[in-house]
Amino acid sequence: MPPESQAPPGHSRLLWMVIAEGVIVAALVIALVVVTVRRRDSAAVASSSVDAADPGTAMCAAIPVANQVLPSVVTISARRGAQAGTGSGQIFKAGGYILTNDHVISVAAGGGTVSVQYSDGQSSDAAIVGRDPSTDLAVLKAADGAKDYPLISMGSSGPLQVGQPVVALGAPLGLSSTVTSGIVSALDRYVPVPGDGVTHHLIGAIQTDAAINPGNSGGALVDCAGRLVGVNAAIATVPDAAGTSGGGSVGLGFAIPVDLAKPIADQLIRTGQPGHPTTGLQVQEIPPAVAKAAGSPTGLFVLAVDTGGPAAKAGLKAGDIITRIDGDPAVSAEQIVVATLTRQAGDALDLTYERAGKSATTTLTLAAP
């Protein structure tokens, strides 16, 4: 990948960049790095304990964090035919279960192979236990059970504060056992990332300036006590005058919060499926210009309603226009997607819609898939 280029004066765009199976697909906004570089040598480290640090300190004590956490971090290689990619992950549950990004291993889905390399250079074959492309999470199981390696210590993303120091660990550019440090730059970001035929939705994402590069995807973001607080998933890059993105870190990285990742990972282990609830609803955004020309409100046009599904039970029909979702203006179909990814079956969505020029409200109860 080319080095990062400086954006011209006044150029404030960010670029989505998806690298999958050797093809770069670009669309303006933010850059996801899907790893496609070859794995290189790893460095072995010794394990030690880490004491908790004051969240207000400028930086974590990175040496003890690295010593504790790196033995739990793996470099992942996925392959199917001539297509290959690498990324990172962490051993998070006994039996060799490894948490990573879906885009790291998606190339191997449907007949490919996956292997993991530990921090001491040993390796093992691995199997895909379950995938959730919507949230960009996946779980692997090492064939050897990862029995000689420690589980990563689980933390919580809930108490994180902006400015709190964090450490990122993984295999950028295939360089196993790489450690970088920084701070939490922002919290609760929503980052939709276009992937290979699917959009990954990073919900409540942790923004960090810890250097994250291609290959860090799926790796650990930890606090100063070495506890997992996020799964590194994406970076932002700035396009040059020609609209071409560089591939390096510019201090804008995003991690999936562990409080979201852990329940989904546990569900994948139990059933192999993410189990997100459904609305039974298909919608299409109405552009403002189209709404103005048609004399209709802006919102989400209901394309179809599943017979007997949640939307049908709520009284919605094809042709309705949803104007508000939980009190907020309905401006994007992604609002419906995010609602299903952050809630459980039985939870409710309050919808305002228009039919034949008349406004009404209803409650849609999400159902199991």
C-alpha positions as CSV (number, residue, x, y, z in Angstrom):
1,M,0.0,0.0,0.0
2,P,1.3,3.5,-0.7
3,P,2.4,5.8,2.1
4,E,0.0,8.3,3.5
5,S,-0.2,11.5,1.4
6,Q,-1.0,14.9,2.7
7,A,-4.4,16.2,1.9
8,P,-4.5,19.5,0.0
9,P,-5.4,22.7,1.9
10,G,-9.0,22.8,2.9
11,H,-9.4,19.1,2.1
12,S,-11.3,17.6,5.0
13,R,-12.7,14.4,3.6
14,L,-12.0,11.0,5.1
15,L,-11.9,7.9,2.9
16,W,-13.5,4.5,3.4
17,M,-10.9,2.0,2.3
18,V,-11.7,-1.7,2.3
19,I,-8.9,-4.1,1.3
20,A,-10.3,-7.5,0.6
21,E,-9.0,-10.3,-1.5
22,G,-6.5,-7.9,-3.2
23,V,-9.2,-5.5,-4.4
24,I,-9.5,-1.9,-3.0
25,V,-13.1,-0.6,-2.8
26,A,-13.3,3.1,-1.9
27,A,-16.2,5.3,-0.8
28,L,-15.9,8.6,1.0
29,V,-16.1,8.9,4.8
30,I,-13.7,6.7,7.0
31,A,-11.2,3.9,6.3
32,L,-11.5,0.3,7.4
33,V,-8.4,-1.7,7.1
34,V,-8.9,-5.3,6.2
35,V,-5.7,-7.1,6.5
36,T,-4.1,-8.7,3.4
37,V,-0.4,-8.8,4.2
38,R,1.8,-11.8,4.8
39,R,2.6,-12.8,8.3
40,R,6.2,-12.1,9.5
41,D,8.3,-13.2,12.4
42,S,6.9,-12.7,15.9
43,A,8.8,-11.8,19.1
44,A,8.4,-13.9,22.2
45,V,7.8,-12.2,25.5
46,A,7.5,-13.2,29.1
47,S,4.3,-12.9,31.2
48,S,4.1,-10.8,34.2
49,S,1.3,-9.1,36.2
50,V,0.2,-5.5,35.8
51,D,-1.1,-3.2,38.5
52,A,-4.0,-1.0,37.8
53,A,-3.1,2.6,36.9
54,D,-4.9,5.9,37.5
55,P,-7.0,6.6,34.4
56,G,-5.9,10.2,34.5
57,T,-2.2,9.3,33.9
58,A,-0.7,10.4,30.6
59,M,0.4,6.9,29.5
60,C,0.2,3.3,30.6
61,A,3.3,1.6,31.8
62,A,3.6,-0.3,28.5
63,I,6.3,-2.8,29.5
64,P,4.3,-4.7,32.1
65,V,1.2,-4.4,30.0
66,A,3.0,-6.0,27.1
67,N,4.5,-8.7,29.2
68,Q,1.1,-9.7,30.6
69,V,-1.1,-9.4,27.5
70,L,1.1,-10.5,24.5
71,P,1.0,-14.2,25.4
72,S,-2.8,-14.0,25.0
73,V,-2.6,-12.3,21.6
74,V,-2.3,-14.2,18.3
75,T,-1.6,-13.5,14.7
76,I,-4.2,-15.0,12.4
77,S,-3.7,-16.2,8.9
78,A,-6.8,-17.0,6.7
79,R,-6.6,-18.5,3.2
80,R,-8.9,-19.9,0.5
81,G,-7.1,-20.8,-2.7
82,A,-5.0,-17.9,-3.9
83,Q,-6.7,-15.4,-1.6
84,A,-5.1,-14.8,1.8
85,G,-5.1,-12.3,4.7
86,T,-3.8,-11.9,8.2
87,G,-4.9,-10.1,11.3
88,S,-4.9,-10.4,15.1
89,G,-7.0,-11.9,17.9
90,Q,-6.9,-12.7,21.5
91,I,-7.5,-15.9,23.5
92,F,-10.5,-15.0,25.7
93,K,-12.1,-18.2,26.8
94,A,-10.8,-21.6,27.9
95,G,-10.7,-24.3,25.2
96,G,-8.8,-22.1,22.7
97,Y,-11.5,-19.7,21.8
98,I,-10.2,-16.6,20.1
99,L,-12.0,-13.3,19.5
100,T,-11.3,-11.4,16.3
101,N,-12.9,-9.3,13.5
102,D,-15.1,-11.0,10.9
103,H,-13.2,-9.2,8.1
104,V,-10.0,-10.9,9.2
105,I,-11.2,-14.4,8.6
106,S,-14.0,-13.9,6.0
107,V,-11.8,-14.9,3.2
108,A,-11.6,-18.4,4.7
109,A,-15.4,-18.8,5.2
110,G,-16.9,-21.6,3.1
111,G,-14.0,-23.9,2.6
112,G,-10.8,-22.0,3.4
113,T,-8.3,-22.6,6.2
114,V,-7.3,-20.6,9.3
115,S,-4.3,-20.8,11.5
116,V,-3.0,-18.9,14.5
117,Q,0.5,-18.1,15.6
118,Y,1.2,-17.5,19.3
119,S,3.6,-14.9,20.7
120,D,6.3,-17.5,21.2
121,G,6.3,-18.5,17.5
122,Q,4.3,-21.7,17.9
123,S,1.3,-22.2,15.7
124,S,-1.9,-24.1,15.4
125,D,-4.7,-24.7,12.9
126,A,-8.0,-23.1,13.9
127,A,-11.7,-23.4,13.0
128,I,-14.3,-20.7,12.5
129,V,-16.8,-21.2,15.4
130,G,-19.2,-18.3,14.3
131,R,-19.3,-15.0,12.5
132,D,-21.3,-11.8,12.8
133,P,-20.5,-9.7,9.8
134,S,-23.0,-7.0,10.9
135,T,-20.8,-6.1,14.0
136,D,-17.6,-7.3,12.4
137,L,-16.9,-9.9,15.1
138,A,-15.9,-13.6,14.8
139,V,-14.8,-16.4,17.1
140,L,-12.2,-19.0,16.2
141,K,-11.2,-22.2,18.1
142,A,-7.5,-23.3,18.1
143,A,-7.1,-27.0,17.3
144,D,-4.6,-27.3,20.1
145,G,-6.9,-25.6,22.6
146,A,-4.3,-22.9,23.3
147,K,-3.7,-24.8,26.5
148,D,-0.2,-23.4,27.1
149,Y,-1.3,-19.8,26.8
150,P,-3.2,-17.5,29.2
151,L,-6.6,-16.0,28.6
152,I,-6.7,-12.3,28.2
153,S,-8.1,-10.5,31.2
154,M,-11.5,-9.2,30.5
155,G,-12.3,-5.6,31.4
156,S,-15.3,-3.3,30.7
157,S,-15.7,-0.5,28.2
158,G,-18.4,1.1,30.3
159,P,-16.1,3.0,32.7
160,L,-13.8,4.3,30.0
161,Q,-13.1,8.1,29.9
162,V,-12.0,10.4,27.2
163,G,-8.3,11.0,27.7
164,Q,-7.7,7.7,29.5
165,P,-4.5,5.9,28.4
166,V,-4.8,2.6,26.5
167,V,-2.5,0.1,24.7
168,A,-3.1,-1.6,21.4
169,L,-1.6,-5.0,20.7
170,G,-1.5,-7.1,17.5
171,A,0.3,-7.8,14.2
172,P,0.4,-4.7,12.0
173,L,1.7,-5.5,8.6
174,G,2.2,-9.0,9.8
175,L,4.7,-8.0,12.5
176,S,3.5,-10.1,15.4
177,S,3.6,-9.0,19.0
178,T,3.6,-5.3,18.2
179,V,2.6,-2.8,21.0
180,T,1.5,0.8,20.6
181,S,0.0,3.2,23.2
182,G,-2.2,6.2,23.2
183,I,-5.4,7.5,24.8
184,V,-9.1,7.2,24.4
185,S,-9.8,10.1,22.0
186,A,-13.6,9.8,22.0
187,L,-16.4,7.4,22.9
188,D,-19.7,6.2,21.5
189,R,-18.8,6.6,17.8
190,Y,-20.9,5.0,15.2
191,V,-18.8,3.9,12.2
192,P,-20.4,2.1,9.3
193,V,-17.7,0.3,7.3
194,P,-18.3,-1.1,3.9
195,G,-16.9,-4.6,3.5
196,D,-17.1,-7.5,1.0
197,G,-20.8,-7.4,0.2
198,V,-21.8,-6.3,3.7
199,T,-21.6,-3.2,5.9
200,H,-19.9,-3.7,9.2
201,H,-21.6,-1.6,11.9
202,L,-19.1,-0.4,14.6
203,I,-21.6,0.6,17.3
204,G,-20.5,2.7,20.3
205,A,-16.9,2.5,19.0
206,I,-13.9,3.6,21.0
207,Q,-11.8,6.1,19.2
208,T,-8.1,6.0,20.0
209,D,-4.9,7.6,18.8
210,A,-2.9,4.5,19.6
211,A,-1.3,3.6,16.3
212,I,-3.4,1.0,14.5
213,N,-2.4,-0.3,11.0
214,P,-3.3,-3.0,8.6
215,G,-2.9,-6.2,10.6
216,N,-4.0,-4.8,14.0
217,S,-7.6,-5.6,13.0
218,G,-9.1,-8.0,15.6
219,G,-6.4,-7.3,18.1
220,A,-6.7,-6.1,21.7
221,L,-7.2,-2.6,23.0
222,V,-6.5,-2.8,26.8
223,D,-6.4,-0.5,29.7
224,C,-3.4,0.1,32.0
225,A,-4.2,-3.0,34.0
226,G,-4.0,-5.2,30.8
227,R,-7.7,-5.7,30.7
228,L,-9.5,-6.0,27.3
229,V,-11.7,-3.0,26.7
230,G,-12.0,-3.1,22.9
231,V,-11.4,-5.1,19.7
232,N,-9.4,-2.9,17.2
233,A,-11.3,-2.8,13.9
234,A,-10.8,0.2,11.7
235,I,-8.7,3.3,11.0
236,A,-9.4,6.5,9.2
237,T,-7.1,7.9,6.5
238,V,-7.2,11.1,4.5
239,P,-7.3,10.9,0.7
240,D,-4.9,12.8,-1.5
241,A,-5.9,15.2,-4.2
242,A,-6.7,12.3,-6.5
243,G,-8.9,10.7,-3.9
244,T,-6.4,7.9,-3.2
245,S,-6.0,6.9,0.4
246,G,-2.8,6.0,2.2
247,G,-2.8,3.0,4.4
248,G,-1.0,4.1,7.6
249,S,-2.3,5.3,10.9
250,V,-3.1,9.0,11.2
251,G,-4.1,8.7,14.9
252,L,-7.8,7.9,14.2
253,G,-8.5,4.3,15.1
254,F,-11.7,2.6,16.2
255,A,-12.3,-0.4,18.4
256,I,-15.5,-2.4,19.1
257,P,-16.3,-2.0,22.9
258,V,-15.8,-5.2,24.8
259,D,-19.2,-4.8,26.5
260,L,-20.8,-5.3,23.1
261,A,-18.2,-7.8,21.8
262,K,-18.3,-10.3,24.7
263,P,-22.0,-11.1,24.7
264,I,-22.0,-11.6,20.9
265,A,-18.9,-13.8,21.1
266,D,-20.5,-15.9,23.8
267,Q,-23.6,-16.3,21.6
268,L,-21.4,-17.4,18.7
269,I,-19.9,-20.1,20.9
270,R,-23.3,-21.3,22.1
271,T,-25.1,-21.4,18.7
272,G,-22.7,-20.4,15.9
273,Q,-25.1,-17.5,15.1
274,P,-25.2,-13.9,16.4
275,G,-29.0,-14.1,17.1
276,H,-29.8,-10.5,16.5
277,P,-33.6,-9.8,16.6
278,T,-35.6,-8.9,13.5
279,T,-38.1,-6.2,12.7
280,G,-39.7,-8.0,9.7
281,L,-39.3,-4.7,7.8
282,Q,-37.6,-3.5,4.7
283,V,-37.2,0.2,4.2
284,Q,-35.6,2.6,1.8
285,E,-34.5,6.2,2.6
286,I,-36.4,9.0,0.8
287,P,-34.0,11.7,-0.4
288,P,-35.1,15.2,0.5
289,A,-35.3,16.2,-3.2
290,V,-37.6,13.2,-4.0
291,A,-39.8,14.0,-1.0
292,K,-40.1,17.6,-2.0
293,A,-41.0,16.7,-5.6
294,A,-43.6,14.1,-4.4
295,G,-45.0,16.3,-1.7
296,S,-44.3,13.6,0.9
297,P,-42.4,13.8,4.2
298,T,-38.7,12.7,4.4
299,G,-38.1,9.5,6.2
300,L,-38.0,5.8,5.4
301,F,-40.3,4.3,2.8
302,V,-41.6,0.9,3.8
303,L,-40.8,-1.4,0.9
304,A,-42.1,-4.7,2.4
305,V,-43.4,-6.1,5.6
306,D,-43.0,-9.8,6.5
307,T,-46.3,-11.6,6.9
308,G,-46.9,-12.2,10.6
309,G,-43.7,-10.5,11.5
310,P,-43.0,-7.8,14.1
311,A,-43.8,-4.9,11.7
312,A,-47.0,-6.5,10.5
313,K,-48.1,-7.0,14.1
314,A,-47.4,-3.3,14.8
315,G,-49.8,-2.4,12.0
316,L,-47.2,-1.2,9.4
317,K,-47.9,-1.8,5.7
318,A,-45.8,-1.4,2.5
319,G,-46.1,2.2,1.3
320,D,-46.0,3.7,4.8
321,I,-43.4,6.3,5.5
322,I,-41.6,6.1,8.9
323,T,-40.8,9.6,10.0
324,R,-39.5,9.1,13.6
325,I,-37.8,6.2,15.4
326,D,-37.8,6.4,19.2
327,G,-38.5,10.1,18.9
328,D,-35.6,10.9,16.6
329,P,-36.1,11.9,12.9
330,A,-35.9,8.8,10.6
331,V,-33.2,9.7,8.1
332,S,-31.3,6.5,7.5
333,A,-32.1,2.8,7.1
334,E,-29.1,2.2,9.3
335,Q,-31.1,3.4,12.3
336,I,-33.2,0.3,12.0
337,V,-30.1,-1.9,11.7
338,V,-28.4,-0.4,14.7
339,A,-31.6,-0.9,16.7
340,T,-31.6,-4.6,16.0
341,L,-27.9,-4.9,16.8
342,T,-28.1,-3.2,20.2
343,R,-31.3,-4.7,21.5
344,Q,-32.8,-8.1,22.3
345,A,-35.9,-9.9,21.2
346,G,-38.8,-8.5,23.1
347,D,-37.5,-4.9,23.2
348,A,-39.6,-2.2,21.6
349,L,-39.2,0.5,18.9
350,D,-41.5,3.4,19.0
351,L,-42.3,4.5,15.5
352,T,-44.1,7.4,14.0
353,Y,-45.3,6.9,10.4
354,E,-47.5,8.5,7.8
355,R,-50.1,6.8,5.7
356,A,-52.3,8.5,3.1
357,G,-51.3,11.9,4.5
358,K,-52.2,11.0,8.1
359,S,-49.7,10.6,10.9
360,A,-49.8,7.7,13.4
361,T,-47.6,6.0,16.0
362,T,-47.0,2.4,16.9
363,T,-44.8,0.2,18.9
364,L,-42.8,-2.5,17.1
365,T,-41.7,-5.4,19.3
366,L,-38.5,-7.0,18.1
367,A,-38.6,-10.8,17.6
368,A,-36.1,-13.6,17.6
369,P,-34.6,-14.4,14.2
